[in-house]
């Protein structure tokens, strides 16, 4: 549970105890709570801040002693960081903060040659899409179809992205192919925030 620093300590102690080091950190864990401004509960806010904000900070911070100089840190941001989306404002605000972390940490870690970048996926066909569709379309039986139709209407490429497409972008940022890239955000969004 990335929202619990002690769990991250246990994770990194396994790496340290093995005598190994880390070349790449991809802070990817996230959850999304759907609630409009008048509906947000303290529990929802605490949960989302714990995983999506605190989890990113401590995933990266606790990796630093094991992270090789010249390594790569990749943060999972989102297209929601730069555009308003009904009922997921908290998620969007946190993802904007994650995007800001990439810029700031790129400066803070430059003396070690560690690159920090973010990836901003748009709607990606994962099991979470089903849950999101149900929440956004009030659990209607055809909520997935409604959500797909909506995405096709607003995404220039007319479809969801795939996890593989996001992974390939993360691999680019993890590799030497991106050796002169830091503080950047790479959208994997079918053009929704680009056109």
C-alpha positions, 0 to 999 in steps of 0.5 A: 500500500503506497499510502503507508510509508512503512509498506514502502520501507519493507519493499525497499528493504527487500531490494537493499537486502538483496544487495541490488540497486534501482535504475528506474522508478515508475510511480504508477499506483493511483485510484480515482474517486468520482464526486462532484464538489458538493459530494466529496467526503473527507474519507474519499479525499483522504484515501485519494490523497494517500494513494495518489499524492502521498504515495508518489512522494514517498515511493520516490523519496524512499527509493532515492538511497537505492537509485543509481546516479543517472537513473530515471524516475517516471511519474504517472500523471494524467490528461486530467491535470490540464483539463476540467473533467466533471466529477473527478476534480480531486483526481485532476488536481492531484495529477496536476501536482504530480506533473509539478513534482516532475518539474521540481524533482528534475531540478532537485535530482539533476546533480545526480544525473537522475531524470524525472519525467511524467507520462499523461495517459488519456482514457486507457482500456484497463479494468478501471474503465468499467468502474469509472463508466459505472460511476460516471453514468450512474450504474446504467446497464449500458454505462461502458457503451456510453463511456466508449461513445463519449470517448470516441466523440472527444478523442481525435483518434476515436478510441481508448489507448491500450496499457501497452501504448502507455508502457512503451512510453514509460519504457522510452523514458526508462531507457537511454533513448530519452537521455536528454529528456527531463522535467517533461510530460509525454501525453499518451492520449490519442490527441485529446489534450493536443488538438 
